[in-house]
Each structure stands twice: as structure tokens, then as C-alpha cells.
Amino acid sequence: MILSKLREGVSLELDPAARDSIRVLKAIDFELAYLALLTLQGLKPMSRWEKPMDEPGLEALKQLGLHPQPIRRTVRMGTAFEETIFGLARGYLQAYANHFANQPVDKSAETVRIEGFLFGYPPCCVAQYVKQHYAPNEFPTHKQETLFHWACKGCQITPLLVPAYEEVRRLVDGC
């Protein structure tokens, strides 16, 4: 699905209601609006906002057709916190909730692989990240900053994602 979206190009048409929703999310945080639009465009199967979300943010996600879901997590010391996941396909959200709800945050290889799949990261980049976090690569820093994953050296998939991500970023900038 993601590669077909890349071949089709990113639709840069947003109706006025969608623009309003993006503005609401952008007022909360630019990155939240960017994640929402990447997810809405199908470039990410689902996304996670690592903070709780208030009613205006939840309503803005719903107005875009995304399905927000709060997830309770804990840190190793037992302190609970809430994050918000959202996406178009409830199956991805359910898989995330089934695996991570009420669980402590960890950075195990298993977690990295599951999150990488659910968040739409290229499998080669996920595999490299499991081997060595932030391994050196030749990817330009300004392009790496548009992504939510660390590109692996010689990646063939990430360069396909960047133009679409940049288009979405420009659209969020313009809202």
C-alpha cells in the first residue's frame, strides 16, 4: 500500500474542514500535525503521540478520519503515563494495544521490530537499528530530519519516502 501511494504521489488537496483539523493539531505541536497527515495519506500505517491528548486534539484526529486511541504505559520504575495512537486501519491499532497496553516501555529488539512494522518503517532500516542504533549512513541530515526512522546505510526504500514526506511537510507548513 505504501509503495503504491508513493507511485501515485501524495494528494495535496485538503478540504477546508481537514485544513482546520490540521491547524488544531499544529497548534498542539507541528510534529503531531505532520504525523497525522502522513498517516492520513497512507505513508504510515499508524502513528504514536507520546503524550496524552486533550479533547480538541482527539476531535481533530477524528475529523480527519483517523481513529485515536489512548494507551496506558509504564516506565521501568512503574510510573504510568498515557500515549495516543492513531491510524486509519483499526487492525494496526489493535495489534499495538494488544502488545503494548499496560506494559513498560522497553527498547528490546522485539519491540523495535514490532514498532517498526506498525509504524511503517523500512524493514532494512529496522533490522540495522536492531543491530546498531543510529549506525552511520550516507543519508543527508536535512532529509533524515523529515523521517521518523533512522535510515540504514544504502537503503533503497527511504529515498522513495523522502519526496512524499517532504510534500506532506510543506502542506502542514502551509496550514
DONUTI-767415 format. One record per atom (N, C-alpha, C): residue in one letter; atom name; x, y, z. Coordinates in Angstrom, 1 decimal. Example, Ala and Ser with C-alpha at 12.3 -4.5 7.8 and 13.67 -1.06 7.14 Angstrom:
2
A	N	13.2	-5.7	7.8
A	CA	12.3	-4.5	7.8
A	C	13.2	-3.3	7.8
S	N	12.8	-2.2	7.1
S	CA	13.7	-1.1	7.1
S	C	12.9	0.0	7.9
END
This chain:
175
M	N	0.8	-1.2	0.0
M	CA	0.0	0.0	0.0
M	C	0.9	1.3	0.0
I	N	1.9	1.3	0.8
I	CA	2.7	2.5	0.9
I	C	3.4	2.7	-0.4
L	N	4.0	1.7	-1.0
L	CA	4.7	1.9	-2.3
L	C	3.7	2.3	-3.4
S	N	2.5	1.8	-3.4
S	CA	1.5	2.3	-4.4
S	C	1.2	3.8	-4.2
K	N	1.1	4.2	-2.9
K	CA	0.9	5.6	-2.6
K	C	2.0	6.5	-3.1
L	N	3.3	5.9	-3.0
L	CA	4.4	6.7	-3.5
L	C	4.4	6.8	-5.0
R	N	4.0	5.7	-5.7
R	CA	3.9	5.8	-7.1
R	C	2.8	6.7	-7.6
E	N	1.7	6.8	-6.9
E	CA	0.6	7.7	-7.2
E	C	0.9	9.1	-6.9
G	N	1.8	9.3	-6.0
G	CA	2.1	10.7	-5.5
G	C	1.1	11.0	-4.3
V	N	1.5	12.0	-3.6
V	CA	0.8	12.4	-2.5
V	C	-0.3	13.5	-2.9
S	N	-1.5	13.2	-2.5
S	CA	-2.6	14.2	-2.8
S	C	-2.4	15.4	-1.9
L	N	-2.3	16.5	-2.5
L	CA	-2.1	17.7	-1.7
L	C	-3.4	18.5	-1.5
E	N	-4.5	17.9	-1.8
E	CA	-5.7	18.6	-1.7
E	C	-6.4	18.3	-0.4
L	N	-6.6	19.3	0.4
L	CA	-7.3	19.1	1.7
L	C	-8.5	20.0	1.7
D	N	-9.7	19.5	2.1
D	CA	-10.8	20.3	2.1
D	C	-10.7	21.3	3.3
P	N	-11.5	22.3	3.4
P	CA	-11.4	23.3	4.5
P	C	-11.5	22.7	5.9
A	N	-12.4	21.7	6.1
A	CA	-12.5	21.0	7.4
A	C	-11.2	20.3	7.8
A	N	-10.6	19.6	6.8
A	CA	-9.3	18.9	7.1
A	C	-8.2	19.9	7.4
R	N	-8.2	21.0	6.7
R	CA	-7.2	22.1	7.0
R	C	-7.4	22.6	8.4
D	N	-8.7	22.8	8.8
D	CA	-8.9	23.3	10.2
D	C	-8.4	22.2	11.2
S	N	-8.6	21.0	10.9
S	CA	-8.2	19.9	11.8
S	C	-6.6	19.9	11.9
I	N	-6.0	20.1	10.8
I	CA	-4.5	20.1	10.8
I	C	-4.0	21.4	11.6
R	N	-4.7	22.5	11.4
R	CA	-4.4	23.7	12.2
R	C	-4.5	23.4	13.7
V	N	-5.6	22.7	14.1
V	CA	-5.8	22.4	15.5
V	C	-4.6	21.6	16.0
L	N	-4.2	20.6	15.3
L	CA	-3.1	19.7	15.6
L	C	-1.8	20.4	15.6
K	N	-1.6	21.3	14.6
K	CA	-0.4	22.1	14.5
K	C	-0.2	23.0	15.7
A	N	-1.4	23.5	16.2
A	CA	-1.3	24.4	17.4
A	C	-0.8	23.6	18.6
I	N	-1.1	22.3	18.7
I	CA	-0.7	21.5	19.8
I	C	0.8	21.3	19.6
D	N	1.2	20.8	18.4
D	CA	2.6	20.6	18.0
D	C	2.7	20.3	16.6
F	N	3.7	20.9	15.9
F	CA	3.8	20.7	14.4
F	C	4.0	19.2	14.1
E	N	4.8	18.5	14.9
E	CA	5.1	17.1	14.7
E	C	3.8	16.2	14.7
L	N	2.9	16.6	15.6
L	CA	1.6	15.9	15.7
L	C	0.8	16.0	14.4
A	N	0.7	17.3	13.9
A	CA	0.0	17.5	12.7
A	C	0.7	16.8	11.5
Y	N	2.0	16.8	11.5
Y	CA	2.8	16.1	10.5
Y	C	2.6	14.6	10.5
L	N	2.6	14.0	11.7
L	CA	2.3	12.6	11.8
L	C	0.9	12.2	11.4
A	N	0.0	13.1	11.8
A	CA	-1.4	12.8	11.4
A	C	-1.6	12.8	9.9
L	N	-1.0	13.8	9.2
L	CA	-1.2	13.9	7.8
L	C	-0.4	12.8	7.0
L	N	0.8	12.4	7.5
L	CA	1.5	11.2	7.0
L	C	0.6	10.0	7.1
T	N	0.0	9.8	8.2
T	CA	-0.9	8.6	8.5
T	C	-2.1	8.7	7.6
L	N	-2.7	9.9	7.5
L	CA	-3.9	10.0	6.6
L	C	-3.6	9.8	5.2
Q	N	-2.4	10.1	4.7
Q	CA	-2.0	9.9	3.4
Q	C	-1.6	8.5	3.1
G	N	-1.5	7.6	4.1
G	CA	-1.2	6.2	3.9
G	C	0.3	6.0	3.9
L	N	1.1	7.0	4.2
L	CA	2.6	6.8	4.2
L	C	3.1	6.2	5.5
K	N	2.2	6.2	6.5
K	CA	2.5	5.5	7.8
K	C	1.2	4.7	8.1
P	N	1.3	3.4	8.4
P	CA	0.0	2.7	8.8
P	C	-0.6	3.2	10.1
M	N	0.2	3.7	11.0
M	CA	-0.3	4.2	12.2
M	C	0.8	5.1	12.8
S	N	0.4	5.9	13.8
S	CA	1.4	6.8	14.4
S	C	1.1	6.8	15.9
R	N	2.1	7.3	16.6
R	CA	2.0	7.4	18.1
R	C	2.4	8.8	18.5
W	N	1.6	9.4	19.4
W	CA	1.9	10.7	20.0
W	C	2.3	10.3	21.5
E	N	3.5	10.5	21.9
E	CA	4.0	10.0	23.2
E	C	3.5	10.9	24.3
K	N	2.4	11.4	24.2
K	CA	1.8	12.2	25.3
K	C	0.3	12.0	25.3
P	N	-0.4	12.3	26.4
P	CA	-1.8	12.3	26.4
P	C	-2.3	13.4	25.5
M	N	-3.6	13.2	25.0
M	CA	-4.1	14.2	24.2
M	C	-5.5	14.7	24.7
D	N	-5.7	16.0	24.7
D	CA	-6.9	16.5	25.2
D	C	-8.0	16.4	24.1
E	N	-9.2	16.8	24.4
E	CA	-10.4	16.6	23.6
E	C	-10.3	17.3	22.2
P	N	-9.8	18.6	22.1
P	CA	-9.6	19.2	20.8
P	C	-8.7	18.4	19.9
G	N	-7.6	17.9	20.4
G	CA	-6.7	17.1	19.6
G	C	-7.4	15.8	19.1
L	N	-8.0	15.1	20.0
L	CA	-8.7	13.9	19.7
L	C	-9.8	14.1	18.6
E	N	-10.5	15.2	18.8
E	CA	-11.6	15.5	17.9
E	C	-11.0	15.9	16.5
A	N	-9.9	16.6	16.5
A	CA	-9.3	16.9	15.2
A	C	-8.8	15.6	14.5
L	N	-8.3	14.7	15.2
L	CA	-7.9	13.4	14.6
L	C	-9.1	12.7	14.0
K	N	-10.2	12.7	14.8
K	CA	-11.4	12.0	14.3
K	C	-12.0	12.7	13.1
Q	N	-11.9	14.0	13.1
Q	CA	-12.4	14.8	11.9
Q	C	-11.7	14.4	10.6
L	N	-10.4	14.1	10.8
L	CA	-9.6	13.7	9.6
L	C	-9.9	12.2	9.2
G	N	-10.7	11.5	10.0
G	CA	-11.0	10.1	9.7
G	C	-10.0	9.1	10.3
L	N	-9.2	9.6	11.2
L	CA	-8.2	8.8	12.0
L	C	-8.9	8.3	13.2
H	N	-8.5	7.2	13.8
H	CA	-9.0	6.6	15.0
H	C	-8.0	6.7	16.1
P	N	-8.2	7.7	16.9
P	CA	-7.3	7.9	18.1
P	C	-7.6	6.9	19.2
Q	N	-6.6	6.5	19.9
Q	CA	-6.8	5.5	21.0
Q	C	-5.8	5.8	22.1
P	N	-6.2	6.1	23.3
P	CA	-5.2	6.3	24.4
P	C	-4.7	4.9	24.8
I	N	-3.4	4.9	25.1
I	CA	-2.8	3.7	25.6
I	C	-2.0	4.0	26.9
R	N	-2.3	3.2	27.9
R	CA	-1.6	3.4	29.2
R	C	-0.3	2.6	29.1
R	N	0.8	3.2	29.5
R	CA	2.1	2.5	29.5
R	C	2.8	2.8	30.9
T	N	3.9	2.2	31.1
T	CA	4.6	2.5	32.3
T	C	6.1	2.6	32.0
V	N	6.8	3.2	32.8
V	CA	8.3	3.2	32.7
V	C	8.8	2.1	33.7
R	N	10.0	1.8	33.6
R	CA	10.6	0.7	34.4
R	C	10.4	0.8	35.9
M	N	10.3	2.0	36.4
M	CA	10.1	2.3	37.8
M	C	8.7	2.2	38.2
G	N	7.8	1.9	37.2
G	CA	6.4	1.7	37.5
G	C	5.5	2.9	37.3
T	N	6.0	4.0	37.0
T	CA	5.2	5.2	36.8
T	C	4.4	5.1	35.5
A	N	3.1	5.3	35.6
A	CA	2.2	5.2	34.5
A	C	2.1	6.5	33.7
F	N	1.9	6.4	32.4
F	CA	1.7	7.6	31.6
F	C	0.8	7.1	30.4
E	N	0.3	8.1	29.7
E	CA	-0.6	7.8	28.6
E	C	0.0	8.4	27.3
E	N	-0.1	7.6	26.3
E	CA	0.3	8.0	24.9
E	C	-1.0	7.8	24.1
T	N	-1.0	8.4	22.9
T	CA	-2.1	8.3	22.0
T	C	-1.6	7.7	20.6
I	N	-2.3	6.6	20.2
I	CA	-2.0	6.1	18.9
I	C	-3.2	6.4	18.0
F	N	-2.9	6.5	16.7
F	CA	-4.0	6.8	15.7
F	C	-3.6	6.3	14.4
G	N	-4.6	5.9	13.6
G	CA	-4.4	5.4	12.3
G	C	-5.8	5.3	11.6
L	N	-5.7	4.9	10.3
L	CA	-6.9	4.6	9.5
L	C	-7.4	3.2	9.7
A	N	-6.5	2.2	9.9
A	CA	-6.8	0.8	10.0
A	C	-6.8	0.4	11.4
R	N	-8.0	0.1	11.9
R	CA	-8.1	-0.3	13.4
R	C	-7.3	-1.6	13.7
G	N	-7.0	-2.4	12.7
G	CA	-6.2	-3.6	13.0
G	C	-4.8	-3.3	13.5
Y	N	-4.1	-2.3	12.9
Y	CA	-2.8	-1.9	13.4
Y	C	-2.9	-1.4	14.8
L	N	-3.9	-0.6	15.1
L	CA	-4.1	0.0	16.4
L	C	-4.4	-1.1	17.4
Q	N	-5.2	-2.1	17.1
Q	CA	-5.5	-3.2	18.0
Q	C	-4.2	-4.0	18.2
A	N	-3.4	-4.3	17.2
A	CA	-2.2	-5.0	17.4
A	C	-1.3	-4.3	18.4
Y	N	-1.2	-3.0	18.2
Y	CA	-0.3	-2.2	19.1
Y	C	-0.9	-2.3	20.5
A	N	-2.2	-2.0	20.7
A	CA	-2.8	-2.1	22.0
A	C	-2.6	-3.5	22.7
N	N	-2.8	-4.5	21.9
N	CA	-2.7	-5.9	22.4
N	C	-1.3	-6.1	22.9
H	N	-0.3	-5.6	22.3
H	CA	1.1	-5.9	22.6
H	C	1.6	-4.9	23.7
F	N	1.2	-3.6	23.7
F	CA	1.9	-2.6	24.5
F	C	1.1	-2.0	25.6
A	N	-0.2	-2.1	25.6
A	CA	-1.1	-1.5	26.6
A	C	-0.7	-2.1	28.0
N	N	-0.5	-1.2	28.9
N	CA	-0.2	-1.5	30.3
N	C	1.2	-2.2	30.5
Q	N	2.0	-2.1	29.5
Q	CA	3.3	-2.7	29.5
Q	C	4.4	-1.6	29.7
P	N	5.5	-2.0	30.3
P	CA	6.6	-1.0	30.4
P	C	7.2	-0.7	29.1
V	N	7.7	0.5	28.9
V	CA	8.4	0.9	27.7
V	C	9.8	0.2	27.7
D	N	10.2	-0.4	26.6
D	CA	11.5	-1.0	26.5
D	C	12.0	-0.8	25.1
K	N	13.2	-1.0	24.9
K	CA	13.9	-0.9	23.6
K	C	14.5	-2.2	23.1
S	N	13.8	-3.3	23.5
S	CA	14.3	-4.6	23.1
S	C	14.2	-4.7	21.5
A	N	14.9	-5.7	21.0
A	CA	14.9	-6.0	19.6
A	C	13.5	-6.3	19.2
E	N	12.8	-7.1	20.0
E	CA	11.4	-7.5	19.6
E	C	10.5	-6.2	19.5
T	N	10.6	-5.3	20.5
T	CA	9.8	-4.1	20.5
T	C	10.2	-3.3	19.2
V	N	11.4	-3.1	18.9
V	CA	11.9	-2.3	17.8
V	C	11.3	-2.9	16.5
R	N	11.3	-4.2	16.4
R	CA	10.7	-4.9	15.2
R	C	9.2	-4.7	15.1
I	N	8.5	-4.9	16.2
I	CA	7.1	-4.7	16.1
I	C	6.7	-3.2	15.8
E	N	7.3	-2.3	16.5
E	CA	7.0	-0.9	16.3
E	C	7.4	-0.5	14.9
G	N	8.5	-1.0	14.4
G	CA	9.0	-0.7	13.0
G	C	7.9	-1.1	12.0
F	N	7.4	-2.3	12.2
F	CA	6.4	-2.8	11.3
F	C	5.1	-1.9	11.4
L	N	4.6	-1.7	12.6
L	CA	3.4	-1.0	12.8
L	C	3.4	0.5	12.4
F	N	4.6	1.1	12.5
F	CA	4.8	2.5	12.1
F	C	5.2	2.7	10.7
G	N	5.4	1.5	9.9
G	CA	5.7	1.6	8.5
G	C	7.2	1.9	8.2
Y	N	8.1	1.6	9.0
Y	CA	9.5	1.8	8.8
Y	C	10.0	0.7	7.8
P	N	10.9	1.1	6.9
P	CA	11.5	0.1	6.0
P	C	12.2	-1.1	6.8
P	N	11.9	-2.3	6.4
P	CA	12.4	-3.4	7.2
P	C	13.9	-3.5	7.3
C	N	14.6	-3.0	6.2
C	CA	16.1	-3.0	6.3
C	C	16.6	-2.0	7.3
C	N	15.9	-0.9	7.5
C	CA	16.3	0.1	8.5
C	C	16.0	-0.4	9.9
V	N	14.9	-1.1	10.0
V	CA	14.6	-1.7	11.3
V	C	15.6	-2.7	11.7
A	N	16.0	-3.6	10.8
A	CA	17.0	-4.6	11.0
A	C	18.3	-4.0	11.4
Q	N	18.7	-3.0	10.7
Q	CA	20.0	-2.3	11.1
Q	C	19.9	-1.6	12.4
Y	N	18.8	-1.0	12.7
Y	CA	18.6	-0.4	14.0
Y	C	18.7	-1.4	15.2
V	N	18.2	-2.6	15.0
V	CA	18.3	-3.6	16.0
V	C	19.7	-4.0	16.2
K	N	20.5	-4.1	15.1
K	CA	21.9	-4.4	15.2
K	C	22.7	-3.3	15.9
Q	N	22.5	-2.1	15.4
Q	CA	23.2	-0.9	15.9
Q	C	22.4	0.3	15.8
H	N	22.0	0.9	16.9
H	CA	21.2	2.1	16.9
H	C	22.0	3.2	16.2
Y	N	21.3	4.0	15.4
Y	CA	21.9	5.1	14.7
Y	C	23.3	4.8	14.1
A	N	23.4	3.7	13.4
A	CA	24.6	3.4	12.7
A	C	24.9	4.5	11.6
P	N	26.1	4.7	11.4
P	CA	26.5	5.7	10.4
P	C	25.9	5.4	9.0
N	N	25.4	6.4	8.3
N	CA	24.9	6.2	7.0
N	C	25.2	7.5	6.2
E	N	25.0	7.4	4.9
E	CA	25.3	8.5	4.0
E	C	24.1	9.4	3.7
F	N	23.1	9.2	4.5
F	CA	21.8	9.9	4.3
F	C	22.0	11.4	4.7
P	N	21.6	12.4	3.9
P	CA	21.8	13.8	4.3
P	C	21.0	14.1	5.6
T	N	21.6	14.8	6.5
T	CA	20.9	15.2	7.7
T	C	19.6	15.9	7.5
H	N	19.5	16.8	6.6
H	CA	18.2	17.5	6.4
H	C	17.1	16.6	5.9
K	N	17.5	15.6	5.2
K	CA	16.5	14.6	4.7
K	C	16.1	13.6	5.9
Q	N	17.1	13.2	6.7
Q	CA	16.9	12.4	7.8
Q	C	15.9	13.0	8.8
E	N	15.9	14.3	8.9
E	CA	15.1	15.1	9.8
E	C	13.6	15.0	9.4
T	N	13.3	14.7	8.2
T	CA	11.9	14.6	7.8
T	C	11.2	13.3	8.1
L	N	12.1	12.3	8.6
L	CA	11.6	10.9	8.8
L	C	11.4	10.7	10.3
F	N	10.8	9.5	10.6
F	CA	10.6	9.1	12.0
F	C	11.4	7.8	12.2
H	N	12.2	7.4	11.3
H	CA	13.1	6.3	11.5
H	C	14.5	6.7	11.1
W	N	15.5	5.9	11.5
W	CA	16.9	6.1	11.1
W	C	17.2	5.3	9.9
A	N	17.6	5.9	8.8
A	CA	17.8	5.2	7.6
A	C	19.1	4.4	7.7
C	N	19.0	3.2	7.1
C	CA	20.2	2.3	7.1
C	C	21.1	2.7	5.9
K	N	22.4	2.3	6.1
K	CA	23.3	2.6	5.0
K	C	22.9	1.9	3.7
G	N	22.9	2.6	2.6
G	CA	22.5	2.1	1.3
G	C	21.0	1.8	1.2
C	N	20.2	2.3	2.0
C	CA	18.7	2.0	1.9
C	C	18.2	2.3	0.6
Q	N	17.4	1.4	0.0
Q	CA	16.7	1.6	-1.3
Q	C	15.3	2.2	-1.1
I	N	14.7	2.0	0.1
I	CA	13.3	2.4	0.4
I	C	13.2	3.8	0.8
T	N	14.0	4.2	1.8
T	CA	13.9	5.5	2.4
T	C	14.0	6.7	1.3
P	N	14.9	6.6	0.3
P	CA	14.9	7.7	-0.7
P	C	13.5	7.8	-1.4
L	N	12.8	6.7	-1.5
L	CA	11.5	6.8	-2.1
L	C	10.5	7.5	-1.2
L	N	10.6	7.4	0.1
L	CA	9.7	8.0	1.0
L	C	9.9	9.5	1.2
V	N	11.2	10.0	1.0
V	CA	11.5	11.3	1.3
V	C	10.7	12.4	0.5
P	N	10.6	12.2	-0.8
P	CA	9.8	13.3	-1.5
P	C	8.4	13.3	-1.0
A	N	7.7	12.2	-0.8
A	CA	6.4	12.2	-0.3
A	C	6.3	12.9	1.1
Y	N	7.2	12.5	2.0
Y	CA	7.3	13.1	3.3
Y	C	7.5	14.6	3.2
E	N	8.3	15.1	2.3
E	CA	8.6	16.5	2.2
E	C	7.4	17.2	1.7
E	N	6.6	16.6	0.8
E	CA	5.3	17.2	0.3
E	C	4.3	17.4	1.4
V	N	4.2	16.3	2.2
V	CA	3.3	16.4	3.4
V	C	3.8	17.5	4.4
R	N	5.1	17.6	4.6
R	CA	5.6	18.6	5.5
R	C	5.3	20.0	5.0
R	N	5.4	20.2	3.7
R	CA	5.1	21.5	3.1
R	C	3.6	21.8	3.3
L	N	2.8	20.8	3.1
L	CA	1.3	21.0	3.3
L	C	1.0	21.4	4.7
V	N	1.6	20.8	5.7
V	CA	1.4	21.1	7.1
V	C	1.9	22.6	7.3
D	N	3.1	22.9	6.8
D	CA	3.6	24.2	6.9
D	C	2.6	25.3	6.4
G	N	1.9	25.0	5.3
G	CA	1.0	25.9	4.7
G	C	-0.3	26.0	5.4
C	N	-0.6	25.2	6.3
C	CA	-1.9	25.2	7.0
C	C	-1.9	26.2	8.2
END
